[in-house]
Amino acid sequence: MREPIEPLEFKVDRTLMLTNPAGTIADDSWRVIGEAVNSNGLVKVLVDGEEDLLTIVAVLMAPENSLVIYGQPNEGIVVIRVDGEAKNRMREIINRMECKPES
């Protein structure tokens, strides 16, 4: 279902860029998403590549009581309330993933 889309245009204070190849969580994802989450004001993160797995990073980097919202093909919008349970689930996923150093 992947097709190029026009980015949504809305007023933001800053835009951060992130390159994330398919099926991976790039090392820089942690820094960029952490910077976005901890910034004052509205921050847009533009991902060149695939964003699917970045939900994991967003949940782990977001403060408790935040909401992480993303689109799920054929399902609609998914909302994750960030709490200890959500963070534990994401840590479990990360712990099962294979780690390969970026070259």
Backbone torsions as a table, in degrees:
resi	resn	phi	psi	omega
1	MET	NA	6.6	-177.5
2	ARG	-76.5	126.6	175.5
3	GLU	-144.6	147.4	175.8
4	PRO	-60.0	142.5	177.9
5	ILE	-128.3	159.7	172.5
6	GLU	-81.5	127.0	178.1
7	PRO	-60.8	145.6	175.2
8	LEU	-68.2	137.2	178.5
9	GLU	-102.7	121.0	174.5
10	PHE	-153.3	159.7	-175.2
11	LYS	-70.7	122.0	176.3
12	VAL	-131.5	159.8	177.2
13	ASP	-84.7	-30.1	177.7
14	ARG	-153.7	156.3	175.4
15	THR	-124.6	130.1	177.3
16	LEU	-111.5	144.2	179.8
17	MET	-107.5	144.4	-179.5
18	LEU	-145.5	131.1	173.7
19	THR	-103.0	125.8	-177.6
20	ASN	-141.7	104.5	-179.9
21	PRO	-63.1	157.3	-179.8
22	ALA	-57.0	139.4	175.5
23	GLY	72.4	17.3	-177.2
24	THR	-134.4	166.6	164.3
25	ILE	-121.7	101.7	-178.4
26	ALA	-62.6	146.1	179.8
27	ASP	-52.2	-40.9	-176.9
28	ASP	-68.4	-15.6	179.4
29	SER	-58.2	-40.4	-178.0
30	TRP	-63.0	-43.2	-179.3
31	ARG	-67.8	-48.2	-175.0
32	VAL	-66.3	-47.4	-179.1
33	ILE	-68.1	-38.1	175.3
34	GLY	-60.8	-42.0	177.8
35	GLU	-63.8	-41.5	179.3
36	ALA	-64.2	-46.4	-177.3
37	VAL	-65.0	-35.0	-175.3
38	ASN	-95.2	6.4	179.7
39	SER	-85.7	152.9	170.2
40	ASN	-84.1	145.4	179.0
41	GLY	86.9	-174.3	-177.8
42	LEU	-90.7	127.9	-179.1
43	VAL	-124.3	131.2	175.9
44	LYS	-106.2	133.9	175.2
45	VAL	-109.6	117.1	176.6
46	LEU	-96.5	123.4	-177.1
47	VAL	-104.9	121.3	172.1
48	ASP	-93.1	106.6	-176.2
49	GLY	125.1	-138.0	-174.6
50	GLU	-112.2	134.4	-176.6
51	GLU	-104.6	-4.3	-172.2
52	ASP	-49.0	-53.3	-175.2
53	LEU	-77.4	-9.4	-177.9
54	LEU	-71.2	-14.5	172.9
55	THR	-58.4	-38.4	178.9
56	ILE	-59.4	-47.4	-179.6
57	VAL	-63.5	-43.2	-179.3
58	ALA	-59.7	-44.1	179.9
59	VAL	-64.9	-42.7	-178.1
60	LEU	-69.7	-30.2	-177.7
61	MET	-88.9	-22.5	-175.2
62	ALA	-76.0	146.6	175.7
63	PRO	-70.2	155.7	177.5
64	GLU	-56.3	148.8	-178.1
65	ASN	74.6	8.0	172.3
66	SER	-81.3	168.6	172.9
67	LEU	-118.7	133.8	171.3
68	VAL	-111.1	122.9	-174.1
69	ILE	-122.5	132.4	178.5
70	TYR	-149.2	164.0	178.8
71	GLY	-93.1	138.4	177.8
72	GLN	-117.3	117.5	-179.3
73	PRO	-52.8	137.3	-179.9
74	ASN	64.6	6.4	-179.6
75	GLU	-120.7	-44.4	-175.9
76	GLY	117.7	-144.7	-177.5
77	ILE	-92.9	136.6	176.4
78	VAL	-112.6	135.1	178.6
79	VAL	-119.3	126.0	175.2
80	ILE	-112.2	120.8	172.2
81	ARG	-82.6	121.7	-177.0
82	VAL	-77.2	116.3	175.3
83	ASP	-146.2	-177.0	-178.0
84	GLY	-58.7	-39.8	-179.8
85	GLU	-64.5	-44.9	179.7
86	ALA	-63.2	-42.7	179.0
87	LYS	-63.7	-41.0	178.2
88	ASN	-62.4	-42.4	177.8
89	ARG	-60.0	-42.4	-179.4
90	MET	-69.1	-38.0	176.3
91	ARG	-61.8	-40.2	177.8
92	GLU	-61.1	-41.4	178.1
93	ILE	-63.7	-48.0	179.9
94	ILE	-58.3	-42.7	-178.4
95	ASN	-64.8	-24.0	178.7
96	ARG	-88.9	-9.7	-176.9
97	MET	-81.2	151.1	176.3
98	GLU	-82.1	134.5	179.8
99	CYS	-104.7	122.0	176.6
100	LYS	-124.0	126.8	177.9
101	PRO	-61.3	141.3	177.2
102	GLU	-75.8	144.3	179.5
103	SER	-104.2	NA	NA
